Structures are given as structure tokens and as C-alpha cells.
Amino acid sequence: MELTVERFDLDDAVRLPNTDRPTPPGAVIPTDFYFVVDEQTEQIIEPIAIFLLQKFNGPNSYKGGIWAKAASAEAAANDLKNWWSFIDAHPGVEDWTQVSDLVLNQYIRSLVKMPSKKTGDFLDAASIRRYCASIESFHGFAREKWPQHSFPSMERARALLGSAGGAPSHAADEQPRPLSPKNMRKLNAHIGPKPSEASQSESSRTRLAWMIAHQTGLRVDEIVNLKATTFADLDISRRAELSVVILTVSKTKGLKAREVFFPVWLVGAIKTYIAGERERSRRKGAPLLGADEPQNLLLNRPDAPAGNAGKRATAATIEADFARAIKDADLMRTEEHLAGTKDATLVEVAMHTFHDGRHTYAHG
């Protein structure tokens, strides 16, 4: 099955670039409405069409005769086209109404390995969440429209991933890819300075996050939830440089507290960051944040856009910084996307994601 997203047209008039085409009053379908079509049979995928019309063609979908839901409908059509292609190619699935939670689970896992056609890199977390939201919305509609069928649950599919909430990140990639010493050196040359080596115009935050990841095995969401006071109050003055500090980390995957070993030298680097860059970020953001000043170890940089300095750093921010460093270090590889189809293309994707810090720790 070769699927494509097509647009409904009332006539053969040439579309003018960047110009909306008004929908005639009383029209059942907006001009340029999106449909998913099977190219081989030239048939519209009817369940998707019914859903899109119900969700994006209501009384609040028009402004001045113009269909205002076009961008959302296009995104949902493409999301569901990809889902339909996946279930059509899945062995053992004979019909779209016979998809199990396990098949949906496998699709969610596949998203973390899907390269973006726009960037050539892995899909970011926001795109993965959108894919999942489109499918979840479609299945919610399908349960009411076709109650005689049983449809998969996003909640149950996520539970099979071992996480009750949120979309997966590249941490779900099943192939461990620890960094070799050579690749580690290349990455370190582009990910920023250590806290002890950073000038006031440089940021060591992402380098520090990476150091924590490959030295302790913590995940990125666990790292961004670390508190500054945990380290600021530690006395390491009498400890040998080769010794470790054992800390209990409670905000972990599954919320199961566990002991984590921090090398003393790493705690020293964290203290340097707290006293230097973090303090500058805190002071920059304090006037706006007030009582909402975050206690997290990692904060947005002092030179962050207005209103963002001093706020807690997010996992998405750290992963994005890491991805840029990987690209700058030329740690990329070429993969064939949609192999065997007319849309097959060669794309450049990252050899490593931030989660590989955990894999590097495990293989250290």
C-alpha cells in the first residue's frame, strides 16, 4: 500500500502561492481539505477522512470564509498516514480494526529511530508527542464511532514501554551505542568547556550534564531534576580525588530511589558550576522569578533570551545542545529512510544521542 496525502479541490484553478482559497458558503468539505489516499487503488482511506472531517471541519473551523484548521489537519493527516503505513506492513495485522496494544507499542518504539524529512536528524520529543497525540485522538474517536471494534490504548502501549507517561525519547533505542575514546574526544571538543575552564562568556552546562551522564549512568530527565543544594552542602575537602560520594537519587525512572556513585572530582566540577555559571544565571533570573526561583542544579544560561535566564534547564534543551555538538563534531552517519518505496531517501542522522552517556557508563 502506497499512501499519500492529497488535497480536495473544487475546480482546476491554479493555486496562488501563499494565498488561501475561500470555501464556498454551505460547502460540506473545505477547499484544500487533506485526505490520505491509497495511490494503487486511488481510494481515500475512509476512517481517517471521517475523523479529519469531524475534528477539523466544525463550526469553529472557519474565519472569514477561510478554513483556519489547515495546518493542524495537514499534520494529523501525515501522522495518521505514517501510522496506517506501519500497520499495513505489520505481519499479522489484517485490518486496521485489529491492531493490538503491542503493535502500537512497537510503532511508538519505531518513532525514536525515524529521521525527520526536514532536518535529517531524529524526530525531536515534541514531534514524537504530536505523533502519539494524533493516534490517541483518532482511536478515541474510533471507539465512539465504531464501538463494535476494540482499539489499542496509548496508555497501555506506553505501559509496555516500561513508562506510564510521556512520549518516548531516543532513550528507548534498543541498540546501545557507547562512545569510543576517539569519538568522546571529538565530542568533547565541541560540547563546551568544563566548569573549571569556562570563561564568563562561555557555558559549561551541557558539558557538565554530559559528564554526569557518562560518569554516573543517570538519564537526562534524572539529571535535570538534580538539586543544587544536594552538592553545594557536600564537604569533599578531606576526600581523595579518586574516591566517590554515594548519593540517593529519588526522581528516577519509575520513581524508584537508588544509590548513585559520584566521583569526587565530578562533585568538585559541579560545585564550580554552582558557584560560577549557575550563580550568574540565578542572579539574572531572580528579579522575574521571585518565589518561583528553581532549585534545580542545571539552569538556563545567563545569556538566555529575555525572561528565560535562570529558569530550570529542560531535558529537551540538553538533548538539543548535545545534538548540535554531535553534528559539529561530524559524528553523523547516512541511513536509507523508507527503503523499498518510491519515497526512499538517504538522510544524515546522528551516531549518538545523549542517552548514549548511560551506555558509555555501562561499558566503561
C-alpha positions in Angstrom: 0.0 0.0 0.0 1.5 3.3 -1.1 -0.2 6.2 0.8 0.0 9.9 0.1 -1.7 13.0 1.5 -3.8 14.7 -1.2 -5.9 17.9 -1.0 -9.5 18.3 -2.0 -10.2 20.7 -4.9 -13.4 22.1 -6.3 -12.0 23.0 -9.7 -8.9 23.0 -11.8 -7.9 26.6 -10.9 -4.2 27.1 -10.3 -3.4 27.7 -6.7 -1.7 31.0 -6.0 1.3 30.7 -3.6 0.6 31.9 0.0 -3.0 32.6 -0.9 -5.9 31.0 0.9 -8.8 29.9 -1.2 -12.2 30.7 0.3 -14.6 27.8 0.9 -18.0 28.5 -0.7 -20.8 29.0 1.8 -22.5 25.8 2.7 -19.7 23.6 1.4 -19.5 20.2 3.1 -15.8 19.9 2.6 -13.4 22.9 2.8 -11.4 23.8 -0.2 -7.9 22.1 0.0 -9.0 19.7 2.8 -6.5 16.9 3.4 -7.1 13.2 2.7 -5.0 10.1 2.9 -5.2 8.2 -0.4 -4.0 4.8 -1.4 -2.2 5.5 -4.7 -2.6 2.0 -6.0 -6.4 1.8 -5.7 -6.9 5.6 -5.8 -9.3 5.2 -2.8 -9.5 7.6 0.1 -8.7 5.9 3.5 -12.2 6.4 4.8 -11.8 6.1 8.6 -9.1 8.8 8.5 -11.2 11.0 6.3 -14.2 10.7 8.7 -12.0 11.5 11.6 -10.4 14.5 10.0 -13.7 15.9 8.9 -15.2 15.5 12.4 -12.2 17.1 14.1 -11.2 19.9 11.7 -14.4 20.8 9.9 -16.7 22.0 12.8 -18.4 25.4 13.1 -15.3 27.0 14.7 -13.0 25.9 11.8 -13.7 29.0 9.6 -12.7 32.6 9.9 -13.9 35.0 7.2 -14.8 32.1 4.9 -11.2 30.7 5.2 -10.5 27.3 6.6 -8.4 28.1 9.7 -7.6 24.5 10.6 -5.4 23.7 7.6 -2.0 23.3 9.4 -3.4 21.1 12.2 -5.3 19.0 9.7 -2.3 18.5 7.5 -0.1 17.5 10.5 -2.8 15.0 11.6 -3.2 13.6 8.1 0.5 13.0 7.8 0.7 11.5 11.3 -2.1 9.0 10.5 -0.7 8.2 7.1 2.5 7.1 8.7 0.6 5.0 11.3 -1.5 3.4 8.6 1.6 2.5 6.6 3.1 0.9 9.6 0.0 -1.3 10.4 -0.4 -2.2 6.8 3.2 -3.5 6.6 3.0 -5.2 10.1 2.8 -9.0 9.8 -0.3 -10.5 11.4 -2.4 -7.3 11.2 -5.1 -7.9 8.6 -7.2 -4.9 9.2 -6.9 -1.5 10.9 -9.6 -2.6 13.5 -7.4 -5.5 14.7 -4.4 -3.6 16.0 -3.2 -4.6 19.5 -1.6 -2.6 22.2 1.7 -4.4 21.4 1.6 -3.2 17.8 1.1 0.3 18.9 3.9 -0.1 21.4 6.2 -1.2 18.5 5.2 1.8 16.5 6.0 4.2 19.4 9.4 2.5 19.6 9.9 3.0 15.9 9.4 6.7 16.2 12.6 7.2 18.1 14.5 5.8 15.1 12.6 7.8 12.5 14.6 10.6 10.9 12.9 13.9 10.2 12.5 14.7 6.5 13.1 18.4 7.3 16.3 18.1 9.4 17.6 14.6 8.6 18.1 14.1 12.4 16.0 12.0 14.7 12.5 13.3 15.4 12.6 15.6 18.5 10.5 14.9 21.6 7.8 17.4 20.6 7.3 15.7 17.2 7.0 12.3 18.8 4.4 13.6 21.3 2.4 15.0 18.3 2.5 11.7 16.5 1.3 9.9 19.6 -1.4 12.6 20.3 -2.8 12.2 16.7 -3.1 8.5 17.1 -4.6 8.8 20.5 -7.2 11.3 19.3 -8.0 9.1 16.3 -8.6 6.0 18.5 -10.7 8.0 21.0 -12.9 9.0 18.1 -12.9 5.4 16.7 -14.1 3.9 20.0 -17.2 6.1 19.8 -17.8 5.8 16.1 -17.2 2.1 15.8 -18.0 0.6 19.3 -18.2 -2.9 17.8 -14.4 -2.9 17.5 -11.6 -2.9 20.1 -8.9 -0.3 19.5 -5.4 -0.1 21.1 -4.9 2.2 24.1 -2.0 4.6 24.1 -1.8 4.3 27.9 -1.5 0.5 27.8 1.1 0.8 24.9 3.2 3.2 26.9 3.0 0.9 29.9 4.5 -1.8 27.8 7.5 0.6 27.2 8.0 0.5 31.0 7.0 4.1 31.5 3.5 5.2 32.4 3.6 8.7 30.9 5.0 10.9 28.2 6.3 10.1 24.7 9.4 8.0 24.4 12.7 9.7 23.7 15.8 8.3 22.0 16.5 6.6 25.3 14.1 3.9 24.1 16.5 2.9 21.3 17.3 -0.7 21.9 20.7 -0.7 20.4 23.4 0.5 22.9 25.9 2.8 21.3 28.6 3.7 23.8 31.1 6.3 22.7 34.6 5.1 21.8 37.5 7.1 23.3 38.1 8.6 19.8 34.5 9.8 19.5 34.5 11.0 23.1 37.5 13.2 22.3 35.8 14.6 19.2 32.6 15.3 21.1 34.4 17.0 24.0 36.0 19.4 21.5 32.5 20.7 20.6 30.2 20.3 23.6 31.7 23.2 25.6 34.3 23.7 28.3 34.4 22.1 31.7 33.2 24.3 34.5 36.8 24.9 35.7 37.8 26.0 32.2 34.8 28.2 31.2 35.1 31.9 30.9 32.1 34.1 31.8 31.1 34.3 28.2 31.0 30.5 27.8 28.6 27.9 29.1 29.7 24.7 30.7 26.2 23.5 31.5 25.7 20.9 28.7 29.3 19.6 29.1 28.6 19.2 32.8 25.3 17.3 32.1 27.2 15.0 29.7 30.0 14.4 32.3 27.3 13.4 34.9 25.6 11.1 32.3 28.7 9.1 31.3 30.2 9.1 34.8 27.1 8.1 36.8 24.7 6.4 34.3 21.9 8.9 35.1 19.3 9.6 32.4 18.8 13.1 31.1 15.5 13.6 32.9 17.1 12.4 36.1 20.0 14.9 35.7 17.7 17.9 35.1 15.9 17.0 38.3 19.0 17.0 40.5 19.0 19.8 43.1 21.8 22.3 43.6 21.7 22.0 47.4 22.5 18.3 47.2 26.0 19.2 46.0 26.5 22.7 47.5 26.3 21.3 51.0 28.7 18.4 50.4 32.1 18.7 52.1 34.7 17.0 49.9 37.7 18.8 51.3 39.1 15.8 53.0 38.3 13.2 50.4 40.8 11.7 48.0 40.3 12.7 44.4 39.8 9.1 43.4 37.1 8.4 46.0 33.3 8.6 45.4 30.3 10.2 47.0 27.3 8.0 47.3 24.0 9.9 46.8 20.4 8.7 46.8 18.5 9.9 43.8 14.8 9.7 44.1 13.4 11.3 40.9 14.3 8.4 38.7 12.6 6.3 36.1 9.6 4.6 37.8 10.3 6.9 40.8 12.3 4.2 42.5 15.1 5.7 44.6 18.5 4.3 44.0 22.1 5.0 45.1 24.3 6.7 42.6 28.1 7.0 42.7 29.6 10.4 42.0 33.4 10.6 41.7 34.8 13.3 44.0 36.3 15.2 41.1 32.9 15.4 39.4 31.3 16.8 42.6 34.1 19.4 42.5 33.2 20.3 38.9 29.5 20.6 39.9 30.4 22.9 42.8 32.4 25.1 40.4 29.4 25.3 38.1 27.1 26.2 41.1 29.4 28.9 42.3 30.1 30.3 38.8 27.7 30.0 35.9 24.7 28.8 37.9 25.0 31.8 40.3 25.2 34.2 37.4 22.1 32.6 35.9 20.3 32.7 39.2 21.0 36.4 39.7 19.9 37.2 36.2 16.6 35.4 36.6 15.8 36.3 40.2 14.1 39.6 39.6 11.5 38.0 37.4 11.2 34.6 39.0 10.9 35.7 42.7 9.5 32.9 44.8 9.4 30.6 41.8 13.2 30.5 41.6 14.1 26.9 40.7 16.3 24.8 43.0 17.4 22.5 40.1 21.2 22.1 39.6 21.1 23.0 35.9 19.6 26.4 34.9 19.2 28.2 31.6 22.3 30.1 30.7 22.8 33.7 31.9 22.6 34.9 28.2 19.4 33.1 27.5 16.7 35.1 25.7 14.9 37.7 27.9 12.8 36.2 30.6 14.3 32.7 30.3 17.6 33.1 32.1 17.7 31.4 35.5 14.8 29.0 34.7 15.3 25.3 35.1 17.0 23.6 32.1 14.8 21.0 30.4 15.8 17.6 29.1 14.8 18.8 25.6 17.3 21.7 25.9 20.1 19.5 27.0 19.4 16.9 24.2 19.2 19.7 21.6 22.6 21.1 22.7 24.1 17.6 22.6 22.7 17.0 19.1 24.3 20.2 17.8 27.6 19.2 19.4 27.4 15.8 17.7 26.8 17.4 14.3 29.6 19.9 14.9 31.9 17.0 15.7 30.9 15.3 12.5 29.7 12.2 14.4 27.0 11.5 11.8 26.1 8.6 9.6 23.9 8.1 6.4 20.8 5.9 6.5 18.2 5.0 3.9 14.7 6.1 5.0 11.6 4.3 3.7 13.8 1.7 1.9 12.0 -0.1 -0.9 9.4 2.6 -1.5 9.2 5.5 -4.0 10.0 7.9 -1.2 13.3 6.2 -0.3 15.9 8.8 0.5 19.4 8.9 2.1 19.4 11.0 5.3 22.1 12.0 7.7 21.4 11.0 11.3 23.4 11.3 14.5 25.6 8.5 15.5 24.9 9.1 19.2 22.2 10.6 21.4 22.5 11.9 24.9 21.2 8.6 26.3 24.4 7.0 25.0 26.1 8.6 28.0 24.3 5.9 30.1 25.5 3.2 27.6 29.1 4.6 27.8 28.9 4.4 31.6 27.7 0.8 31.5 30.6 -0.1 29.1 33.2 1.9 31.0 
